[in-house]
Each structure stands twice: as structure tokens, then as C-alpha cells.
Amino acid sequence: MIEYEQMLYILYGQDDFSLNQALEKIKADLGDRETVATNTTDLDGQHLTLGELRNKCGAAPFLSSHRLVIVDGLLGRFEEKQSKPRSAKGKTGAGLGEWEGLDSYIRQIPETTVLVLVDGEVKGKNPLLKKLSPIAEVMAFPLLRGKDLKAWVKQRVKGEGGDITPQAVNLLTELIGGDLWAMDGEIQKLLLYSQERPISEDDVRQLVSCIQEASIFALVDAVAEGRTELAQRILHRLYDEGVPPPYILVMITRQFRLIAQARDLGQGLSRLQIQGRLGLKQSYVVDKTLSQAKLYDFEGVRWAYDKLLETDLAIKTGKYSDKLALELLVAELVCPNP
């Protein structure tokens, strides 16, 4: 157990896998897991009052040197609303209200209390983040992409005592994207399968859950992130693997339907309840769908549906060949102009 000088931590970002690891590290540094769990309080920052926070932070720890108070979503209340839900919804940053003096209060909290603010994507202009940053240890966890994601995969495999070829890294990152929860699960399976030898590209093709479905997820991810070159590369790889263009169109349409349903069900339901309502058996599919649902609002999904319908009609009427129609569709979805 360590002696804590830092009383306030701010952890935020879309990479909730790395964020969760950082939070677990803070807990581990505080001491025995069971003792820490007994002295941990989780609070919903979206509905929290300053008075309630004072009450929890002021409580003395039980048979421990520290109390841990984790607040989820407080910073998000002061994010400016966006056209797409890439930031937490709630109050805008026009004013902090009762939270204006939070920095002054934190300087007075008992030395036995460690306060951690946890959030999703938070912009640099967030007024509460600006106010608290000078007195906090701030850790940002953006989604990993490109070289950073490939480096993470290599390091994760190496840390588990394995090895992986560059070709396997490329395919794995292309299929799974920045969802590190799913990525870690696939890495664990691949390590068990490959035993003592390096993980190969063929291993990835054989073992990654629902390889064609994973490719569709990767395609939708690339579209949502505006990555034209990657989206077209995934599309052409599906062609090369013999996947019929009509099937690709059906799968993209299905995924946008699931995204729309997940957004509609996301209010007040647990992950397992959402999985049941969507009729999905694989947790991987649920996790990817919930992740993608955060990237679209209903207008965005509706616009995508219109384009999917136009593409279907263009193919059926012979206006375009199926492959050309799909390539035009992907280009339009990547660069939307509703």
C-alpha cells in the first residue's frame, strides 16, 4: 500500500478498457482488494449534488487508511451539446452552478479520501475540467488508431509471453479496431491457439469471432470515423474473400438497424437486457454495436438508411453494378452530406 498525496484523479476518454485498467491500478495501490472494495463509493455524476459529494467524501474509512470515491459522468454534465452524440449529454458549459467552488472544496477534503472523476469523451473546453486540472492528476484515454493501436497489440501479446507477426497485427487491428475489450479477448484466444509459435495471419482468419461479421464491424467503424481508404480496403478484402456484394449490403443494413435499436434501448436498460432485446447471442456483437451506437444520432442513422435503400434500388434496376454501387455507398457514408 502506498501513501497518497494526490487526492483527485480525472480519468476520461472513449478507450474505457485502458481507463478501467488505470482505475484498477489506483485501487490496487490503495491496498487489499476486499478492504478497498468495502471503502469504495460509486456515485452517478449525472444526478449528483455537491452536498451529496461532500457527505461521501467526508466519511471516514472503515479499518483502512483511505476511502475511495468514484464519480461517473460529472464532467459530461458540462459538455456542450453536439450534433452527434460523441460527448456526454447534459447541461452545457454555460455555468457550473453549485459546482463552481468544487476546486476549493477538494483542497479541504480529508487526507483519507481519494476522489476519482470518470467520464467518456470530454472536450478540452469543458469548464469543470479546466477548473479542476490544476489540482488533479488528469489521464486522457482516446481511442487507439493506426500505429498506436498496432503498438498496443504487439505490447499486449508480448506482455502475455507471446509473439505475433506484422501481417497478423495488421489484420487484427483492421478487423477489431479500437475496441480493446474485444481485442484483448481475441488476443487471449489466439495465444492459446498458437501455443509457442508467433500468431500468424492465418490464425487470425481462423479464430477471430465471426470473421465476416468482424469485417462488417470494421467497415462501419471506418465509415463512422471518416477513414475512406480503410473502408475501401476492407470492402475490397471482402470481395477477395468471395463474399457476395448483396450479402455485404444486407450485413451493413443489418448493422445500422442494430445501431438504431441499441440507441433506442440504451436508456435505462442494462447491457444484458439490451442483448436480449436485440436477440444477439454473442457478447462481441453486442459490445461492438453499443460502441458504434455512440457514434451516431438518429438523424445520422436515418440518412444512412436512405443511402442503403438508394444503393439497393440502383443494383436491382441495373443503374450500377453491385460492386460499383457498394463503393459509391461507402464513399457517401464516409463523407456524409445530409
C-alpha positions as CSV (number, residue, x, y, z in Angstrom):
1,M,0.0,0.0,0.0
2,I,1.3,3.5,-0.8
3,E,0.9,6.8,0.9
4,Y,-1.3,9.1,-1.2
5,E,-0.5,12.8,-1.7
6,Q,-2.8,13.1,-4.7
7,M,-6.4,13.4,-3.7
8,L,-8.1,13.9,-7.1
9,Y,-7.8,11.9,-10.3
10,I,-9.6,12.7,-13.5
11,L,-9.9,9.7,-16.0
12,Y,-11.7,10.3,-19.3
13,G,-11.9,9.1,-22.9
14,Q,-13.5,6.6,-25.2
15,D,-10.9,3.9,-24.5
16,D,-12.7,2.6,-21.5
17,F,-10.5,-0.5,-21.4
18,S,-7.4,1.5,-20.7
19,L,-9.3,3.8,-18.4
20,N,-10.6,0.8,-16.4
21,Q,-7.0,-0.5,-16.1
22,A,-5.9,2.9,-14.7
23,L,-8.7,2.8,-12.2
24,E,-7.8,-0.7,-11.1
25,K,-4.2,0.5,-10.7
26,I,-5.4,3.2,-8.3
27,K,-7.4,0.7,-6.4
28,A,-4.5,-1.7,-6.2
29,D,-2.2,1.0,-4.9
30,L,-4.6,1.7,-2.0
31,G,-4.2,-1.8,-0.5
32,D,-6.0,-5.1,-0.1
33,R,-8.8,-5.6,-2.7
34,E,-11.5,-6.6,-0.3
35,T,-10.7,-3.7,2.1
36,V,-10.6,-1.2,-0.7
37,A,-14.0,-2.6,-2.0
38,T,-15.5,-2.1,1.4
39,N,-14.3,1.5,1.4
40,T,-15.3,2.4,-2.2
41,T,-18.3,4.5,-3.0
42,D,-19.6,4.8,-6.6
43,L,-21.7,7.9,-7.5
44,D,-23.7,8.8,-10.6
45,G,-22.3,12.2,-11.6
46,Q,-25.3,13.0,-13.9
47,H,-27.6,13.4,-10.9
48,L,-25.2,14.1,-8.1
49,T,-25.4,17.2,-5.9
50,L,-22.4,18.9,-4.3
51,G,-24.0,18.2,-0.9
52,E,-24.1,14.5,-1.6
53,L,-20.5,14.5,-2.7
54,R,-19.4,16.4,0.4
55,N,-21.2,13.8,2.6
56,K,-19.5,10.8,0.9
57,C,-16.0,12.4,0.8
58,G,-16.2,13.4,4.4
59,A,-16.9,9.9,5.7
60,A,-14.1,8.2,7.5
61,P,-12.7,4.9,6.1
62,F,-13.5,1.7,7.8
63,L,-10.5,-0.3,9.0
64,S,-8.5,1.3,6.2
65,S,-6.2,4.2,5.6
66,H,-8.2,5.6,2.7
67,R,-11.7,5.9,1.3
68,L,-12.2,5.9,-2.5
69,V,-15.0,7.9,-4.0
70,I,-15.6,7.3,-7.8
71,V,-17.9,9.7,-9.6
72,D,-19.0,8.7,-13.1
73,G,-20.3,11.3,-15.6
74,L,-19.9,14.6,-13.7
75,L,-17.7,16.3,-16.3
76,G,-20.2,15.2,-19.0
77,R,-22.9,17.4,-17.5
78,F,-21.0,20.4,-18.6
79,E,-20.2,19.4,-22.2
80,E,-21.6,21.5,-25.0
81,K,-24.2,19.6,-26.9
82,Q,-23.1,18.2,-30.3
83,S,-25.0,17.2,-33.4
84,K,-23.6,13.7,-32.9
85,P,-23.6,12.1,-29.5
86,R,-19.8,11.9,-29.3
87,S,-19.8,13.7,-25.9
88,A,-21.9,13.1,-22.9
89,K,-25.3,14.8,-22.9
90,G,-26.5,17.1,-20.2
91,K,-26.1,20.7,-19.2
92,T,-24.0,22.9,-21.4
93,G,-20.9,24.6,-20.2
94,A,-22.6,28.0,-19.8
95,G,-22.2,27.8,-16.0
96,L,-21.1,25.5,-13.2
97,G,-23.8,26.5,-10.7
98,E,-23.2,24.9,-7.3
99,W,-20.0,23.2,-8.7
100,E,-18.2,26.5,-9.2
101,G,-16.5,26.0,-5.9
102,L,-15.6,22.3,-6.2
103,D,-11.9,23.0,-6.6
104,S,-11.9,24.9,-3.3
105,Y,-13.8,22.1,-1.6
106,I,-11.4,19.4,-2.9
107,R,-8.5,21.2,-1.3
108,Q,-10.3,20.7,2.1
109,I,-11.4,17.1,1.8
110,P,-9.9,14.7,4.4
111,E,-6.5,13.3,3.5
112,T,-8.0,9.9,3.9
113,T,-10.3,10.4,0.8
114,V,-9.2,9.8,-2.8
115,L,-11.7,11.2,-5.3
116,V,-11.7,9.9,-8.9
117,L,-13.8,11.5,-11.6
118,V,-14.5,9.1,-14.5
119,D,-16.1,10.1,-17.8
120,G,-16.3,9.3,-21.5
121,E,-15.2,11.7,-24.2
122,V,-14.6,15.2,-22.8
123,K,-13.5,18.2,-24.8
124,G,-10.7,20.5,-23.7
125,K,-13.1,23.4,-23.3
126,N,-15.1,21.6,-20.6
127,P,-15.3,24.3,-17.9
128,L,-15.2,21.8,-15.0
129,L,-12.2,20.0,-16.5
130,K,-10.4,23.4,-16.9
131,K,-11.1,24.4,-13.3
132,L,-10.0,21.1,-11.7
133,S,-7.0,20.2,-13.9
134,P,-4.5,22.3,-11.9
135,I,-5.2,20.3,-8.7
136,A,-5.7,16.9,-10.3
137,E,-3.8,14.1,-12.0
138,V,-5.5,14.0,-15.4
139,M,-5.4,10.9,-17.6
140,A,-6.9,11.0,-21.1
141,F,-7.7,7.8,-22.9
142,P,-8.6,8.4,-26.6
143,L,-9.5,5.5,-28.9
144,L,-6.3,4.0,-30.2
145,R,-5.9,4.0,-34.0
146,G,-3.2,3.3,-36.6
147,K,0.3,2.9,-35.3
148,D,-0.7,3.4,-31.7
149,L,-3.2,0.6,-31.9
150,K,-0.7,-1.7,-33.6
151,A,1.8,-0.9,-31.0
152,W,-0.7,-1.7,-28.2
153,V,-1.5,-5.1,-29.8
154,K,2.2,-6.0,-30.0
155,Q,2.8,-4.9,-26.5
156,R,-0.2,-6.8,-25.2
157,V,0.8,-10.0,-26.9
158,K,4.4,-9.6,-25.7
159,G,3.2,-8.9,-22.1
160,E,1.3,-12.2,-22.2
161,G,4.5,-14.0,-23.2
162,G,3.7,-14.5,-26.9
163,D,4.7,-13.1,-30.3
164,I,2.8,-12.0,-33.4
165,T,3.7,-11.4,-37.0
166,P,3.3,-7.9,-38.5
167,Q,0.7,-9.3,-41.0
168,A,-1.4,-10.7,-38.2
169,V,-1.2,-7.3,-36.3
170,N,-2.4,-5.5,-39.5
171,L,-5.4,-7.9,-40.0
172,L,-6.3,-8.0,-36.3
173,T,-6.4,-4.2,-35.9
174,E,-8.3,-3.8,-39.2
175,L,-11.0,-6.3,-38.1
176,I,-11.4,-5.3,-34.4
177,G,-10.5,-1.6,-34.5
178,G,-10.1,0.4,-31.3
179,D,-12.4,-1.8,-29.1
180,L,-9.7,-3.0,-26.7
181,W,-12.1,-5.2,-24.7
182,A,-12.9,-7.2,-27.9
183,M,-9.2,-7.0,-29.0
184,D,-8.0,-8.4,-25.6
185,G,-10.4,-11.3,-25.8
186,E,-9.3,-12.2,-29.3
187,I,-5.6,-12.0,-28.3
188,Q,-6.2,-14.4,-25.4
189,K,-7.8,-16.9,-27.8
190,L,-5.1,-16.5,-30.4
191,L,-2.3,-17.0,-27.7
192,L,-3.9,-20.3,-26.6
193,Y,-4.3,-21.5,-30.1
194,S,-0.8,-20.6,-31.4
195,Q,1.0,-22.1,-28.3
196,E,4.7,-21.5,-28.6
197,R,4.8,-20.1,-32.2
198,P,4.1,-16.5,-33.2
199,I,0.4,-15.7,-34.0
200,S,0.0,-15.7,-37.8
201,E,-2.4,-14.0,-40.2
202,D,-4.0,-17.4,-40.9
203,D,-4.6,-17.8,-37.1
204,V,-6.5,-14.6,-37.1
205,R,-8.6,-15.6,-40.1
206,Q,-9.4,-18.9,-38.4
207,L,-10.1,-17.8,-34.9
208,V,-11.4,-14.2,-34.8
209,S,-15.1,-14.4,-33.9
210,C,-17.4,-14.2,-37.0
211,I,-14.7,-13.1,-39.4
212,Q,-17.1,-11.7,-42.0
213,E,-19.2,-10.0,-39.3
214,A,-16.0,-8.6,-37.8
215,S,-15.2,-7.2,-41.3
216,I,-18.6,-5.5,-41.4
217,F,-18.0,-4.0,-38.0
218,A,-14.6,-2.8,-39.1
219,L,-16.2,-1.3,-42.3
220,V,-18.9,0.5,-40.2
221,D,-16.2,1.8,-37.8
222,A,-14.1,3.1,-40.7
223,V,-17.2,4.8,-42.2
224,A,-18.1,6.4,-38.8
225,E,-14.5,7.7,-38.4
226,G,-14.4,9.1,-41.9
227,R,-11.5,6.8,-43.0
228,T,-12.2,6.4,-46.7
229,E,-9.0,4.5,-47.6
230,L,-9.5,1.9,-44.8
231,A,-13.2,1.5,-45.6
232,Q,-12.5,0.8,-49.3
233,R,-9.7,-1.6,-48.4
234,I,-12.0,-3.6,-46.1
235,L,-14.6,-3.7,-48.8
236,H,-12.2,-5.0,-51.4
237,R,-10.9,-7.6,-48.9
238,L,-14.4,-8.9,-48.6
239,Y,-14.7,-9.1,-52.3
240,D,-11.4,-11.0,-52.4
241,E,-12.7,-13.5,-49.8
242,G,-15.6,-14.2,-52.1
243,V,-18.3,-12.5,-50.1
244,P,-21.1,-11.6,-52.5
245,P,-21.9,-7.8,-52.7
246,P,-25.6,-8.3,-51.9
247,Y,-24.6,-10.1,-48.7
248,I,-22.3,-7.2,-47.8
249,L,-25.2,-4.7,-48.4
250,V,-27.5,-6.8,-46.2
251,M,-25.0,-7.0,-43.4
252,I,-24.3,-3.3,-43.5
253,T,-28.0,-2.6,-43.4
254,R,-28.5,-5.1,-40.5
255,Q,-25.7,-3.3,-38.6
256,F,-27.3,0.1,-39.0
257,R,-30.6,-1.4,-37.9
258,L,-29.0,-2.8,-34.7
259,I,-27.3,0.6,-34.1
260,A,-30.7,2.3,-34.3
261,Q,-32.3,-0.2,-31.9
262,A,-29.4,-0.1,-29.5
263,R,-29.7,3.7,-29.3
264,D,-33.4,3.4,-28.6
265,L,-32.9,0.7,-25.9
266,G,-29.9,2.4,-24.3
267,Q,-32.0,4.4,-21.9
268,G,-32.3,2.6,-18.6
269,L,-31.6,-0.9,-19.7
270,S,-28.5,-3.0,-18.7
271,R,-26.2,-4.5,-21.3
272,L,-27.7,-8.0,-20.8
273,Q,-31.2,-6.6,-21.2
274,I,-30.2,-4.9,-24.4
275,Q,-28.6,-8.1,-25.7
276,G,-31.9,-9.9,-25.0
277,R,-34.0,-7.3,-26.8
278,L,-31.7,-7.3,-29.8
279,G,-31.8,-11.1,-30.0
280,L,-28.0,-11.3,-30.1
281,K,-26.2,-14.4,-28.8
282,Q,-22.6,-13.2,-29.0
283,S,-21.3,-10.7,-26.5
284,Y,-18.7,-9.5,-29.0
285,V,-21.5,-8.4,-31.4
286,V,-23.3,-6.6,-28.6
287,D,-20.2,-4.8,-27.5
288,K,-19.4,-3.6,-31.0
289,T,-23.0,-2.5,-31.6
290,L,-23.2,-0.5,-28.4
291,S,-19.8,1.1,-29.2
292,Q,-20.9,2.1,-32.7
293,A,-24.3,3.4,-31.4
294,K,-22.4,6.1,-29.6
295,L,-21.1,7.4,-32.9
296,Y,-24.4,8.1,-34.5
297,D,-27.6,10.1,-33.7
298,F,-30.9,9.1,-35.1
299,E,-30.6,11.6,-38.0
300,G,-27.3,10.0,-39.0
301,V,-28.8,6.5,-38.9
302,R,-31.8,7.6,-40.9
303,W,-29.7,9.3,-43.5
304,A,-27.6,6.1,-43.8
305,Y,-30.8,4.1,-44.2
306,D,-31.8,6.3,-47.1
307,K,-28.5,5.7,-48.8
308,L,-28.7,2.0,-48.3
309,L,-32.1,2.0,-49.9
310,E,-30.8,4.0,-52.9
311,T,-28.0,1.6,-53.3
312,D,-30.3,-1.4,-53.2
313,L,-32.5,0.2,-55.9
314,A,-29.5,1.1,-58.0
315,I,-28.4,-2.5,-58.0
316,K,-31.9,-4.0,-58.7
317,T,-32.7,-1.6,-61.5
318,G,-29.3,-2.1,-63.1
319,K,-28.2,1.5,-62.7
320,Y,-24.9,0.4,-61.3
321,S,-23.1,-2.9,-60.9
322,D,-23.3,-4.3,-57.4
323,K,-19.6,-3.6,-56.7
324,L,-19.7,-0.1,-58.0
325,A,-22.9,0.7,-56.1
326,L,-21.3,-0.5,-52.9
327,E,-18.1,1.5,-53.4
328,L,-20.3,4.6,-54.1
329,L,-22.3,3.9,-51.0
330,V,-19.2,3.6,-48.8
331,A,-17.8,6.8,-50.2
332,E,-21.0,8.6,-49.4
333,L,-21.3,7.2,-45.9
334,V,-17.7,8.2,-45.1
335,C,-18.3,11.8,-46.3
336,P,-22.0,12.4,-45.4
337,N,-23.8,15.4,-46.8
338,P,-27.3,15.1,-45.5
